[in-house]
Amino acid sequence: MTIQNTKVSIAGVELKNPVMTASGTFGSGMEYGEYVDLSRLGAVVTKGVANVPWPGNPTPRVAEVRGGMMNAIGLQNPGIETFCSRDLPFLAGFDTAVVVNVCGRTTEDYVEVVERLADEETVDLLEINISCPNVKCGGISFGQNPDSVEAITREIKKHAKQPVIMKLSPNVTDITELARAAEGGGADALSMINTLTGMKIDVNRRTFALANRTGGVSGPAIHPVAVRMVYQSAQAVKIPIIGMGGITCAEDALELILAGATAVAVGTANFRNPGTVIDVIEGIEDYMCRQKVEDIRTLIGAVR
């Protein structure tokens, strides 16, 4: 029987398969360790970490919506020092790539975290969450302005020792402008899409379902948007793309790969079934057997 090759490479970092976790849906790996063999994953992507602890938004901050969920967690995290002393030693015990998601309110915040992680051998890649509000520019997200995307990417690249993945927001008119801006700033890869901004109202109580009023919509409902944006961006840039948004099964993941993603990340589905990531990995392997695909890389961008 022919052995299928599921290995892919992101900016020189080899993954045993193209399936990773989406930031914010898997903790930092420890929370899911008793349910999932982390060593089977292509990579573990951690929850966002900032230079100092963030308390997050007031509750309620999670709501169910048709076809997914909405959250306004506010990137609650214990800060970089706790992360480095507690989470990284845990992740070092597994045979999987480690991607650290970095968040901040100013460019300086991001740089501080990136510099702190520079000599951490456990960290293979950095994923920069530029959907954070830029407090120096009136609160608009870093990721909604091409000039801001290029500038923060260029600054982070000056300080980063690991390859840099820029995580793009879908809350823009033309995603390819942001993809090109990140590439122009020196990004090694892109990940997309982050959540779509939405709102839910409790009609019986006549109040907002989230204390923050708006939140990020994720889950199956946004999957077609993710496929479209990955496809468009893959036509516009030459760097690898990690596709995410509403993956619940291998077919969803394969759509993103065929659209041009080199790797994929499973997010919201982890809350419903912690074993989804393993199901997706095994489903891709089964697909490759049935379709007689020897190398996963031949599927990347192969839609016609």
N, C-alpha and C positions, 0 to 999 in steps of 0.2 A: 504494500500500500504506500502511496506517495505521502511523504510527511509535509504538512502545510507549514509554511513560514509565516508566522504572525508578527514578526519583529518589525518595528518602525523606528525611525530616528527623528528626534526633535532637536535641532540645533546641536547635533553631535552627541546627544544623550540617547542611548539605545533603550527602548522599551520592549519587554518580552512580548507584549501585545498592545494594541492601540487603545485599550480601555482604561480610563482613569476615573476618579471621582470628581465631582464638581464642588468647588469651594463653597463652604457654608452648609453643606448637606451631609457631611461625613465627620464632623468634628475635626480632630487632627489624627484620626485613625484609631486611637485608643477606645473611643466610644463604640466602635463597631467591631473591635478585635475579637470578641467572643462569637460573633455571627459570621464573619468573613475571614478567610485566610488571606491576609493582606499581601502575602508573597505571590499570590496568583495574579495580582493586578499589574497592569502596565505601569501605573503610578498612583500614589496617594497625593491628592491636592488638599492642603490644609485649609481650615477656616482662616479668614483674613486676620492678620496680626499687625498691630500698630506699634509705634514707639513707646506708648504708654497705655495702661489699661483703659478701655472704653466701656462705660456702663450700658450702652445701647439705649434704645428708645423705651418710653413707657409702655405698659401693657394696656389693652390687648395688642399683640403685634403679629399674630398669625391668624389667617382666616381661610376657610375652604372656598373655592370658587368652582364653577363648572369646568371640568377638564384640567384641574390643577389646584394651585394654592396661591395665596398672596402673603407676603411677609414684609414687615418693617422692623426687623430685628435691630437695625442700626449698627451692625458690625460689632456687636459686643465681643470683647476679647480680653484676655488677661494681660496683654502687653508682651513685648518681645523678650524680656528677661525671664519671665515665667515660662514662656514658650520654649526658650532655648534650654532651660534647666529641666523641664518636665517632659515636653512632647518630643523633642528631637532625639533624646536618648531612647525613648520607646520605639520610634520609627527606625532607628539604626539597627534594630534587631530583626528587620525583615528584608527579604530579597526583592525590593521594589524601588523604583525611582521615587524621590520625594520632591514635590513641587510646593513651595511656600507662597501662599497668597499674601500680598502686602497691601495695606491700606493706609491712608493718611489724609489730613486736612490741608496740608501745605506740601509743596515740593520738598521742603526741608524734612518734614516728617517721613516721607518715603525714603529719602536718602539715608536718614539715620538708621532705619530698619535694614536697608540694603547693605550698608556698611557693617552693621552688627552681624549680618549673616555671611559676610564675605569669606570668613575663614572656617565656617561650619561645614565639615566634610560630608555630613549627612545630606545636605541640601544640594540637589542636582540642578534645579531650575527655579526661577522666580517668576511668579505670575502677579502682575501689577494691576490692581483693581482701580481703574480710573473712572469708575462710576461714583466715587466719593465726591461730596460737595467741596469745592475749592473756596475756603473761607476768605482768601485774599482777593477773590474775583466775584464777590457778592453771592457766593453759595452755588453758582452754576457748576455742574459736574465737569471735572477735568476732561472727561471723555466726550463732551458734546461739541467741542470746538477743535477743528483740525490743527490750528496753530498751537493750542495748549497741549494737544496730544503729542505733536512733534517735539515741543519744548521739553515736556516732562520726560518723554522717552529718552531724548538726548542726554538730559541731566542724569537720569538713573544709570544709563549706560556708562557714564564716566566713572561711576562708583561701584558698579556691580562686577563681581568676579564670575558669577554664574550667568548662563544665558538668560535673557529677559523675554518673557512672554507678556504682551500687552493685552489685557482683557477688555474687549470693546463693548460699549453700550449700544443696544439696538434703538435707543430713544433719540434717533437722529433722522434727518431727511435722506441722506445718502451714505450708507455704511462704507462704501468704497473710498470716500474722502478720508474717513478716519483710518481705514486700513492703510492707505497710501501714506498718510501722515505718520503713522507708527513706524512703517517701514522706512520712511525718510529719516526718522529720528534714530534709526539703528536697531529697531526691535529685531530679535532673533526669530520670533514666532508670534502668532496672534491666537487668542482664544475668544470664541463667540458662540452664542450670544449671552450676555447677562440678562437679567430680568427686564420685562416690559413694565412700564409704570401704569398702574391701574388703581381703581377705587371700588369699594363695596359699601353699600349702605344697608343697614338693618332696618327694613321697612316697618317692622312692628314696634321697635324702640325709637325709630326715626333718628338714628344716630349712625355715625361712621363705624364700620366693623373694626377698623384699626384706629388706635389712639393717634397715630401719625396722619390719619385721613387717607394718604396714598401709600401704596406699597408696591413691591416688585412681584409681578405675576410670573409664575413658572409652571412647568408641567406640560402634559400633552397638547394643551391648547396653543402653545407657542411654537410647537415643533415645525410647522410649515414655514413660519417666519424665519426660524433658524436655518432651515435648509436653503431658503432663498438667499439669505445674507451670506452664508458660507459659500454658496455657488458664485455670487457676485464678487465677493472678495477674492476668491481663488482665481478669478479671471483678471483681477487688478493688481495682485502682488505676487512676488516670487518666494516669499518665506512661508514656512509651514503654518497650517491652521489647525487648531484643536476645536472641534465642533461640539456644541452642546445646546440643549434646549428641548426638553420634553422627551428624552429617550426613555422608553419603558421596555424595549426588547431589542433583539439583534437587528431586526428589520429597520428600526428607527436609526440605529447606529450606522448601518450600512448605507442608508440614504445619505447621511452626512458625509461618509467617506466617498461615495460615488460623486457627490457634489463638489468634492475637493478637499475634504478634511483629511489630514494625515493621522490624527488620533481623535478620540471622542471622550466626553465626560458625562457620567450619569449623575443626575442631581436629585430632583424631587422624588423620583421613584424609590430612592433609598429609604424614605420615610415610610412608605407603604410596605415595601419588601426589602429588607437589608441585603438579601441575596441577589438583587437585580444585577449588580455588577458581574457576578459570576455567571448568571444566566445569559447575559449579553456576550461575555467572552466565549462561552460554550456554544452559543447560537451562531456566532461568527465562524467558529471552527467547523460547525456542522454545515453551514452554508458553503464554506470553501470546499468541503468534501463533496457535497452534492453538485456544486457547480464546476468541480474539478479545477479550482483555483489554487495554484501552488504557492503563490506569494501575495500576501495582502496588499503589497505596494502597487500591484497591477490594477487594483480597484480604485486607487485614489484619483478622483477627478475623471473616472471612466464613463460617466453618464454621456449618452449621445442621443 
